[in-house]
Amino acid sequence: GGEEAAAPAAKAAPARCLTPSLYFAHMPRLSPDGRTLAFAAREGEFRSHSAGFELRTMAWPPPEAGHGSATLVPIVRGFPAATDGSSFAGLFGFHDELASLAWLDEATLVFHSVAGATKSTFTVAATGGGEATGGGPAPPVVPLRPPQCEGSVELLGASGGTAIVQCSSLRRPPSVWAMKDGGEWTCLVDVGSLVEKHDAGPHCEQARAALRELRSARLEKVRLPEEEGGSEALCLLPAGASRAPWTLKIHGGPHSASLDSWSVEVALLLASGVCVIQPNYRGSIGFGDDFCAALPGHVGEMDVGDCVALTRASLAQLDESLDPARGGAYGGSHGGFLTAWLLGCEERALYSCGVLWNPVVDLPAMLGTTDIPEWVSAEGLQGDAAGADATWPVGAEDLLELHRRSPLSVIDRVEAPALMLLGAADQRVPHKQGRSWVSALQQVRQRKGAPADVTALEFPGEGHAIASLEGNAHAQQSAVAWLVERLRGESNAS
């Protein structure tokens, strides 16, 4: 009575799939003029949590029939021409790692991806608006890098022809730059310059001295021959290093990468006189899709072998700088998995101590406790047991294979001191993984009549990354101080 009748709601068009022929489509980005949709995609099935992807475009609005997308940038299969960020190595990542994809203007896409041992930013002309290319060549993917910036260039945002990036390297703290008008660069913030100008007591002078030491550090690359897999490592050494202690700092994932980008831990280790070797073993991203896809089904063997080989190659190439008797290993998640393996493998004498941060140590136990059980079968099993045809529950033979690939299977060989860092609320790698390794080591050492030199620190309420400001600072400082204390003793080498 008296109230105006509500207008009938417009009938919504039924939802339809725009990418029926693709296994994966992610991070859609509509161009500023509303005429082109860009997104990351992959046509074929993949098992791992990170892989190489295509960059595709589609005319918008989409056609009524068919999906209408076309490949703008294909998957890069082989090894890049260079691993310093100057050569595009493919679009890699998963979830938020792909979120940098943006439109610089109506005709240009900009994104960052891992390229060799860097995170680098690239642009590509989005020609064709998703129309069929007729098999013509893909448009060039062009590096976007401020002048005189070494290391990594990470895209922070882009709009209206302006891109904002962050530059950093193992030797230089972050700086923020803006690029506009087709190539004019302006430095907005330079942390190193701010530290040099700021004067608020003795701590500032210590920071300036540490940054000067970092800038004078030596960065070397060590690479294995192609017939041995082609893995490589970044080696950072203090200026004038001679028979210095070192640590192998191993990335997790395993489909991630050790990058030439700012790292507080690496800076602290270097300032303490400890050289840092950062390996990119097979399975790392940024070296082509074939390199990344080589590892699934071979964890505990291929990645361990690459880490050992890169350690030996680094000691040989930098024999005057590194002391072979004072080396350690340090890694988190899958990097912790590899650290546990290195402390118990046949070549364990190379590593006199190890730090493990929320490590995977028991693959069968992970199946029923982690929030990503599919990761276990994808990385640890081969054939049908690892892919879409994997069965649940896992059979006895597969469980035995997973145990064989777990570092817990060689716990009886571990003799080196170890530090365990655990997030008590970790759902990715539950803290019981690390606890079981510590307990098993104590039991094994007790049976042998020798105490286990192992320390465990557990952080209440912390997850996989131990990400709170206080918790993360405590964990990083504990790891660095523990390594420095054990590695900076007198050299045993003649």
C-alpha positions as CSV (number, residue, x, y, z in Angstrom):
1,G,0.0,0.0,0.0
2,G,1.6,3.2,-1.3
3,E,5.1,1.8,-1.5
4,E,6.7,1.7,-4.9
5,A,7.0,-1.8,-6.2
6,A,10.6,-3.0,-6.6
7,A,11.9,-3.1,-10.2
8,P,12.5,-6.6,-11.4
9,A,16.1,-7.6,-11.2
10,A,17.9,-8.0,-14.6
11,K,18.4,-11.6,-15.4
12,A,22.1,-12.4,-15.1
13,A,23.8,-14.2,-18.0
14,P,24.9,-17.7,-17.2
15,A,28.5,-18.1,-16.3
16,R,30.7,-19.7,-18.9
17,C,34.3,-20.9,-19.0
18,L,36.5,-18.7,-21.2
19,T,39.5,-21.0,-21.1
20,P,38.1,-24.6,-21.7
21,S,41.3,-25.8,-23.3
22,L,43.7,-24.6,-20.5
23,Y,44.7,-26.5,-17.5
24,F,45.5,-23.4,-15.6
25,A,44.5,-19.7,-15.9
26,H,45.3,-17.1,-13.3
27,M,45.7,-13.4,-12.5
28,P,43.4,-11.8,-15.1
29,R,44.2,-8.2,-15.9
30,L,41.9,-6.0,-18.0
31,S,43.6,-3.3,-20.1
32,P,42.9,0.4,-19.3
33,D,40.7,0.8,-22.4
34,G,38.7,-2.3,-21.5
35,R,39.5,-4.1,-24.9
36,T,42.0,-6.7,-23.9
37,L,42.2,-9.3,-21.1
38,A,45.7,-10.6,-20.1
39,F,46.4,-13.6,-17.9
40,A,49.0,-16.3,-17.0
41,A,48.1,-19.7,-18.3
42,R,49.3,-23.3,-18.9
43,E,47.7,-25.7,-21.3
44,G,49.3,-28.9,-20.0
45,E,49.0,-30.5,-16.6
46,F,51.7,-29.8,-14.0
47,R,52.3,-31.3,-10.6
48,S,54.5,-28.9,-8.7
49,H,53.4,-25.7,-6.9
50,S,55.3,-23.5,-9.2
51,A,56.1,-23.8,-12.9
52,G,56.7,-21.9,-16.1
53,F,53.6,-20.2,-17.6
54,E,52.4,-18.5,-20.8
55,L,51.3,-15.0,-21.0
56,R,48.0,-14.9,-22.9
57,T,45.6,-12.2,-24.2
58,M,42.0,-12.3,-25.1
59,A,39.8,-9.7,-26.8
60,W,37.2,-8.2,-24.5
61,P,34.3,-8.6,-24.4
62,P,35.0,-12.2,-25.3
63,P,33.5,-13.8,-28.4
64,E,30.3,-15.8,-28.0
65,A,31.9,-19.0,-29.4
66,G,35.2,-20.4,-28.4
67,H,37.7,-19.1,-25.8
68,G,39.5,-16.7,-28.2
69,S,42.8,-16.4,-26.3
70,A,46.2,-16.4,-27.9
71,T,49.7,-16.9,-26.6
72,L,51.5,-13.6,-26.3
73,V,54.6,-14.9,-24.5
74,P,55.2,-18.7,-24.6
75,I,56.7,-20.9,-21.9
76,V,60.5,-20.8,-22.0
77,R,61.7,-24.3,-21.9
78,G,65.5,-24.1,-22.1
79,F,68.2,-22.4,-20.2
80,P,68.4,-18.6,-20.5
81,A,71.2,-16.9,-22.4
82,A,72.3,-15.2,-19.2
83,T,71.4,-15.5,-15.5
84,D,72.0,-11.9,-14.4
85,G,68.4,-10.7,-15.2
86,S,69.3,-9.3,-18.6
87,S,67.7,-12.4,-20.4
88,F,64.1,-13.4,-20.0
89,A,63.9,-16.9,-18.6
90,G,60.1,-17.3,-18.6
91,L,57.1,-16.3,-16.5
92,F,57.4,-18.2,-13.2
93,G,55.5,-18.3,-10.0
94,F,52.2,-19.2,-8.4
95,H,49.5,-17.4,-6.5
96,D,50.8,-14.0,-5.4
97,E,54.1,-14.4,-7.2
98,L,52.2,-13.7,-10.4
99,A,50.3,-10.8,-9.0
100,S,52.8,-8.3,-10.4
101,L,51.2,-8.6,-13.9
102,A,49.9,-5.1,-14.8
103,W,49.2,-2.8,-17.7
104,L,51.7,-0.1,-18.1
105,D,49.5,1.6,-20.7
106,E,46.8,0.5,-23.1
107,A,49.2,-1.4,-25.3
108,T,52.0,-2.6,-22.9
109,L,52.1,-5.2,-20.2
110,V,54.7,-5.1,-17.4
111,F,55.5,-7.8,-14.9
112,H,58.4,-9.3,-12.8
113,S,59.6,-12.8,-12.8
114,V,62.6,-14.8,-11.7
115,A,65.3,-14.7,-14.3
116,G,68.4,-16.7,-13.4
117,A,69.5,-15.6,-9.9
118,T,67.5,-12.3,-10.0
119,K,63.9,-11.1,-9.8
120,S,63.6,-8.9,-12.9
121,T,61.0,-6.7,-14.4
122,F,60.0,-6.9,-18.1
123,T,57.7,-5.2,-20.6
124,V,56.0,-6.7,-23.6
125,A,53.8,-5.1,-26.3
126,A,50.3,-6.6,-26.1
127,T,49.7,-6.5,-29.8
128,G,46.8,-8.2,-31.5
129,G,44.3,-8.0,-28.5
130,G,44.1,-11.8,-28.4
131,E,43.5,-12.3,-32.1
132,A,45.1,-15.3,-33.7
133,T,48.8,-14.6,-34.5
134,G,49.0,-16.9,-37.4
135,G,52.1,-18.5,-36.0
136,G,54.1,-15.3,-36.2
137,P,57.0,-14.5,-33.9
138,A,56.2,-13.5,-30.3
139,P,56.9,-9.9,-29.4
140,P,60.2,-9.2,-27.7
141,V,60.2,-9.3,-23.9
142,V,62.3,-6.3,-22.8
143,P,64.1,-5.8,-19.4
144,L,63.0,-2.8,-17.5
145,R,65.9,-1.7,-15.3
146,P,67.0,1.7,-13.8
147,P,70.5,2.8,-14.7
148,Q,73.4,1.4,-12.7
149,C,71.1,-0.9,-10.7
150,E,72.5,-4.4,-10.1
151,G,70.8,-7.5,-8.8
152,S,67.0,-7.6,-8.7
153,V,64.3,-5.3,-9.9
154,E,60.8,-6.0,-8.4
155,L,57.7,-4.3,-9.8
156,L,55.7,-2.5,-7.1
157,G,53.0,-1.1,-9.3
158,A,52.2,0.4,-12.7
159,S,49.5,2.8,-14.1
160,G,49.2,5.5,-16.7
161,G,52.6,4.9,-18.3
162,T,54.4,5.0,-14.9
163,A,56.1,2.0,-13.3
164,I,57.4,1.9,-9.7
165,V,60.1,-0.7,-9.0
166,Q,62.3,-1.7,-6.1
167,C,66.0,-2.4,-6.8
168,S,68.3,-4.3,-4.5
169,S,71.2,-6.8,-4.5
170,L,73.1,-8.9,-2.0
171,R,75.5,-5.9,-1.8
172,R,73.1,-3.0,-1.8
173,P,69.9,-2.3,0.3
174,P,66.7,-1.4,-1.5
175,S,66.0,1.7,-3.5
176,V,62.7,2.7,-5.1
177,W,62.5,4.1,-8.6
178,A,59.8,5.5,-10.9
179,M,59.9,5.2,-14.7
180,K,57.7,7.5,-16.8
181,D,57.4,9.1,-20.2
182,G,58.8,6.0,-21.9
183,G,62.1,5.7,-20.1
184,E,62.8,8.6,-17.8
185,W,63.9,7.2,-14.4
186,T,63.7,9.0,-11.0
187,C,65.1,7.6,-7.7
188,L,62.4,8.1,-5.0
189,V,64.0,6.5,-2.0
190,D,67.6,5.0,-1.5
191,V,68.0,3.3,1.9
192,G,71.8,3.3,1.5
193,S,71.9,7.1,1.0
194,L,69.5,7.6,4.0
195,V,71.8,5.6,6.3
196,E,74.9,7.6,5.1
197,K,73.1,10.9,5.8
198,H,71.5,9.9,9.1
199,D,73.4,10.5,12.3
200,A,71.8,9.4,15.6
201,G,74.6,7.8,17.6
202,P,77.2,5.0,17.3
203,H,74.8,2.5,15.8
204,C,74.5,4.6,12.7
205,E,78.2,4.5,12.2
206,Q,78.2,0.7,12.6
207,A,75.5,0.5,10.0
208,R,77.4,2.7,7.6
209,A,80.6,0.6,8.1
210,A,78.6,-2.6,7.4
211,L,77.1,-1.2,4.2
212,R,80.5,-0.1,3.0
213,E,81.9,-3.6,3.7
214,L,79.0,-5.1,1.8
215,R,79.6,-2.8,-1.2
216,S,83.2,-4.0,-1.4
217,A,82.3,-7.7,-1.1
218,R,83.0,-10.0,-4.0
219,L,80.2,-11.8,-5.8
220,E,81.1,-14.9,-7.8
221,K,79.1,-17.4,-9.8
222,V,79.8,-21.1,-9.8
223,R,78.1,-23.3,-12.4
224,L,78.1,-27.0,-13.0
225,P,78.5,-28.3,-16.6
226,E,75.4,-28.9,-18.6
227,E,76.0,-32.7,-18.6
228,E,75.9,-32.5,-14.8
229,G,72.6,-30.6,-14.8
230,G,73.8,-27.0,-15.2
231,S,73.0,-25.9,-11.6
232,E,74.7,-22.7,-10.3
233,A,75.4,-20.9,-7.1
234,L,76.0,-17.3,-6.0
235,C,79.0,-16.9,-3.7
236,L,79.4,-13.7,-1.7
237,L,82.7,-13.2,0.0
238,P,84.1,-10.3,2.1
239,A,86.8,-8.3,0.4
240,G,90.1,-9.9,0.9
241,A,88.6,-13.2,2.2
242,S,91.3,-15.8,2.8
243,R,90.5,-19.3,4.0
244,A,87.3,-17.9,5.5
245,P,84.4,-19.8,7.0
246,W,81.3,-20.3,4.8
247,T,77.7,-21.5,4.9
248,L,75.6,-23.0,2.2
249,K,72.3,-21.1,2.4
250,I,69.6,-23.2,0.7
251,H,66.3,-21.9,-0.6
252,G,63.0,-23.7,0.0
253,G,60.1,-24.5,-2.3
254,P,61.8,-26.4,-3.8
255,H,60.5,-24.5,-6.8
256,S,61.8,-21.1,-5.7
257,A,65.3,-19.5,-6.2
258,S,68.3,-18.0,-4.4
259,L,68.4,-14.4,-5.6
260,D,70.8,-11.6,-5.9
261,S,68.6,-9.4,-3.8
262,W,68.8,-7.8,-0.3
263,S,68.9,-10.2,2.6
264,V,69.4,-9.2,6.2
265,E,70.7,-12.7,7.1
266,V,73.3,-12.7,4.3
267,A,74.4,-9.1,5.3
268,L,74.8,-10.2,9.0
269,L,76.8,-13.3,8.0
270,L,79.1,-11.3,5.7
271,A,79.6,-8.6,8.4
272,S,80.6,-11.4,10.7
273,G,83.3,-12.7,8.3
274,V,81.3,-15.7,7.0
275,C,81.1,-16.2,3.2
276,V,77.7,-17.3,1.8
277,I,77.1,-19.8,-1.0
278,Q,73.5,-19.7,-2.4
279,P,72.7,-22.7,-4.6
280,N,70.1,-22.9,-7.3
281,Y,69.8,-26.7,-7.7
282,R,67.7,-28.4,-10.3
283,G,64.0,-27.6,-9.6
284,S,64.7,-23.9,-9.0
285,I,62.7,-21.4,-11.1
286,G,64.3,-18.8,-13.4
287,F,66.4,-21.2,-15.4
288,G,63.8,-22.5,-17.9
289,D,60.8,-24.8,-17.4
290,D,62.8,-28.0,-18.2
291,F,65.2,-27.1,-15.3
292,C,62.3,-26.6,-12.9
293,A,60.4,-29.7,-14.0
294,A,63.5,-32.0,-13.6
295,L,63.1,-32.4,-9.8
296,P,59.6,-33.7,-9.0
297,G,59.9,-37.4,-8.2
298,H,63.7,-37.1,-7.4
299,V,63.8,-35.1,-4.2
300,G,66.4,-36.4,-1.7
301,E,68.7,-37.4,-4.6
302,M,68.9,-34.9,-7.4
303,D,68.7,-31.8,-5.2
304,V,71.0,-33.2,-2.6
305,G,73.5,-34.2,-5.3
306,D,73.4,-30.7,-6.8
307,C,74.0,-29.0,-3.5
308,V,77.0,-31.3,-2.8
309,A,78.4,-30.7,-6.3
310,L,78.0,-26.9,-6.0
311,T,79.7,-27.0,-2.6
312,R,82.7,-28.9,-4.0
313,A,82.8,-26.7,-7.1
314,S,82.7,-23.5,-5.0
315,L,85.5,-24.8,-2.8
316,A,87.6,-25.6,-5.9
317,Q,86.9,-22.4,-7.7
318,L,87.4,-20.2,-4.6
319,D,90.1,-22.3,-3.0
320,E,92.1,-19.4,-1.7
321,S,89.1,-17.7,-0.2
322,L,87.2,-20.5,1.4
323,D,88.3,-22.8,4.2
324,P,87.0,-26.4,3.4
325,A,87.1,-27.3,7.1
326,R,84.8,-24.5,8.3
327,G,81.5,-24.9,6.4
328,G,77.9,-25.2,7.4
329,A,74.5,-25.6,5.9
330,Y,71.3,-23.5,6.6
331,G,67.9,-23.8,5.1
332,G,64.2,-23.5,5.7
333,S,61.2,-25.7,4.6
334,H,62.6,-27.7,1.6
335,G,65.9,-25.9,2.3
336,G,65.7,-27.5,5.8
337,F,64.9,-30.8,4.2
338,L,68.2,-30.5,2.2
339,T,70.2,-29.3,5.2
340,A,69.0,-32.4,7.1
341,W,70.0,-34.5,4.1
342,L,73.5,-32.9,3.9
343,L,74.2,-33.6,7.6
344,G,73.5,-37.3,7.0
345,C,74.6,-37.9,3.4
346,E,77.7,-39.7,2.2
347,E,79.4,-36.2,1.8
348,R,78.4,-35.0,5.3
349,A,82.0,-34.3,6.3
350,L,81.8,-31.1,4.1
351,Y,79.3,-29.6,6.6
352,S,80.5,-29.1,10.2
353,C,77.1,-27.8,11.4
354,G,73.6,-27.0,10.3
355,V,70.5,-24.8,10.9
356,L,67.1,-26.1,10.1
357,W,64.1,-23.7,9.9
358,N,60.7,-25.6,9.9
359,P,62.2,-28.4,7.9
360,V,60.5,-31.3,6.1
361,V,62.2,-34.4,7.5
362,D,59.6,-37.2,7.2
363,L,57.6,-37.3,4.0
364,P,55.2,-40.1,4.9
365,A,54.2,-38.3,8.2
366,M,53.6,-35.1,6.1
367,L,50.8,-36.7,4.2
368,G,48.4,-36.7,7.1
369,T,49.4,-33.5,8.7
370,T,50.3,-30.8,6.2
371,D,47.8,-28.5,4.5
372,I,49.4,-29.4,1.1
373,P,49.5,-33.3,1.0
374,E,49.5,-33.2,-2.8
375,W,53.0,-31.6,-2.6
376,V,54.3,-34.7,-0.9
377,S,53.3,-37.1,-3.7
378,A,54.2,-34.6,-6.5
379,E,57.7,-34.1,-5.3
380,G,58.5,-37.5,-3.8
381,L,56.8,-40.0,-6.2
382,Q,57.1,-40.8,-9.9
383,G,54.6,-41.8,-12.5
384,D,50.9,-42.2,-11.8
385,A,51.5,-42.1,-8.1
386,A,52.5,-38.5,-8.3
387,G,50.0,-36.9,-10.8
388,A,46.3,-36.8,-11.3
389,D,46.0,-40.6,-11.0
390,A,47.5,-40.7,-7.5
391,T,45.5,-42.8,-5.1
392,W,44.5,-42.3,-1.5
393,P,45.5,-43.7,0.8
394,V,49.1,-44.1,-0.5
395,G,50.1,-47.7,-0.8
396,A,52.8,-49.4,1.2
397,E,55.4,-49.3,-1.6
398,D,54.9,-45.6,-2.1
399,L,55.2,-45.0,1.7
400,L,58.5,-46.9,1.7
401,E,59.7,-44.8,-1.3
402,L,58.8,-41.6,0.5
403,H,60.7,-42.7,3.6
404,R,63.7,-43.5,1.5
405,R,63.6,-40.0,0.2
406,S,63.3,-38.5,3.7
407,P,66.3,-37.2,5.6
408,L,65.0,-39.1,8.7
409,S,66.1,-42.2,6.9
410,V,69.8,-41.2,7.5
411,I,69.5,-39.8,11.0
412,D,71.9,-42.4,12.3
413,R,74.7,-40.8,10.3
414,V,74.3,-37.3,11.7
415,E,77.1,-36.2,14.0
416,A,77.4,-32.4,13.3
417,P,75.8,-29.8,15.7
418,A,72.4,-28.6,14.7
419,L,70.0,-25.8,15.5
420,M,66.3,-26.3,15.0
421,L,63.9,-23.3,14.6
422,L,60.2,-24.2,14.7
423,G,56.9,-22.3,14.4
424,A,54.5,-24.0,16.8
425,A,51.5,-23.0,14.7
426,D,53.0,-24.1,11.3
427,Q,50.3,-25.8,9.2
428,R,52.5,-26.1,6.1
429,V,55.3,-28.1,7.8
430,P,53.9,-29.0,11.2
431,H,56.4,-28.5,14.0
432,K,56.2,-32.2,14.8
433,Q,58.5,-32.8,11.8
434,G,61.3,-30.9,13.4
435,R,60.6,-32.3,16.8
436,S,60.7,-35.9,15.5
437,W,64.1,-35.2,13.9
438,V,65.5,-33.8,17.2
439,S,64.1,-36.7,19.2
440,A,65.4,-39.3,16.7
441,L,68.8,-37.8,16.8
442,Q,68.9,-37.8,20.6
443,Q,67.9,-41.4,20.7
444,V,70.4,-42.5,18.1
445,R,73.2,-40.6,19.7
446,Q,72.3,-42.0,23.1
447,R,72.5,-45.6,21.8
448,K,76.0,-44.8,20.5
449,G,77.0,-43.4,23.9
450,A,77.5,-39.8,22.7
451,P,75.3,-36.8,23.5
452,A,73.5,-35.1,20.6
453,D,74.6,-31.6,20.0
454,V,71.3,-30.2,19.0
455,T,69.3,-27.1,20.2
456,A,65.7,-26.5,19.4
457,L,63.9,-23.1,19.6
458,E,60.1,-23.2,19.3
459,F,58.1,-20.0,18.7
460,P,54.5,-20.1,20.1
461,G,51.8,-18.9,17.7
462,E,54.2,-18.6,14.7
463,G,53.6,-20.2,11.3
464,H,55.8,-21.5,8.6
465,A,57.7,-18.2,8.0
466,I,57.9,-17.2,11.7
467,A,56.7,-13.9,10.3
468,S,56.0,-11.7,13.3
469,L,58.5,-8.8,13.6
470,E,59.7,-10.0,17.0
471,G,59.7,-13.7,16.2
472,N,61.4,-13.3,12.8
473,A,64.1,-11.1,14.2
474,H,64.7,-13.5,17.1
475,A,64.9,-16.5,14.7
476,Q,67.2,-14.8,12.2
477,Q,69.6,-13.4,14.8
478,S,69.7,-16.8,16.6
479,A,70.5,-18.6,13.4
480,V,73.3,-16.1,12.4
481,A,74.8,-16.0,15.9
482,W,74.8,-19.8,16.2
483,L,76.5,-20.2,12.8
484,V,79.1,-17.5,13.5
485,E,80.0,-19.1,16.8
486,R,80.6,-22.5,15.3
487,L,82.2,-21.4,12.0
488,R,84.6,-18.6,13.1
489,G,87.0,-20.8,15.1
490,E,90.6,-21.3,14.2
491,S,91.1,-22.9,10.8
492,N,92.0,-26.5,10.9
493,A,93.5,-26.3,7.4
494,S,97.2,-26.1,7.0
